[in-house]
Amino acid sequence: MGEVQLHPVRRFTAAALAAVLTASLVGIGQSAPAAASPVPAITDRSPARSATDPTSTVTLVTGDRVTVTTTGGVAVRPAAGRGSLRFHTYRSPDGLHVLPFDAQPLIRAGVLDRRLFNVTKLIAHGHHDAATGDVPLLVQYASPAAARRTAGALGGVRVTRELPAIDGAALRADKASVGEFWSTLTGGGSARTASGSLAANSGVARVWLDGKRQLLLDRSVGQIGAPAAYAAGLTGTGVTVAVLDTGVDADHPDLTGKVTRSENFSEDPDPADVIGHGTH
């Protein structure tokens, strides 16, 4: 990768939007190397969809909106009050990334998930605006005391599940007000953001995308001889399975009412599987 340049966001009128996207198509092709390039701001009027080059829009955790076309055009609409902010856009084998300037120190410090700005993956996994009005997040609290006050301190966010194994929670941030969440999280762009720390009053130490994973069994199934067992007519009917692992979530929909017996060989009085490995 060559030298990274950061460019200020430029304002364009709605009439110039077609030219902006056309220039983006010419300047950023599929074969271009991963490098920084200027990302223009657009007005509140979204690019018109067309049969030949439809668009998709993604609202980032910062509240900024990124619109891309299927042929590679890119335009950014900064959230309210962020019009002078700079953005770094680059393409890598992993997809198109659009990084607001105030998010970059947090990513480098390891407290903010870079996947939250991978526009290609966000669209592919159904997190674009046409599919959902929320940004799915995982957070780790700074302390137990912070956990108690976080839900009330973060505007536009609802807790969908507590995650005691990481001292955190799964959240859903409303895209209509996710900018408020970002402002609280970062202290409104204070010196804490520049130093790579999250705001002390937010109560949050780390933030991840609550991403999607596709589990593949292409190797492990063959390693245990399952294809040969299937070929021999063994389907599992009438077989009792014993699991010696980290415990089991007996309330999992696939296991409810099917666990016939359990033994706890650990020193922890709670046999529940808090990390999911044994259940999987």
Helices and strands as residue ranges (DSSP letters): E 7-8, G 14-16, H 17-27, E 55-59, E 65-69, E 74-77, E 86-92, E 95-100, G 101-103, H 104-108, G 114-117, H 119-124, E 134-141, H 144-153, E 157-163, G 164-166, E 168-174, H 178-186, H 191-194, G 200-202, E 204-209, H 220-223, H 226-231
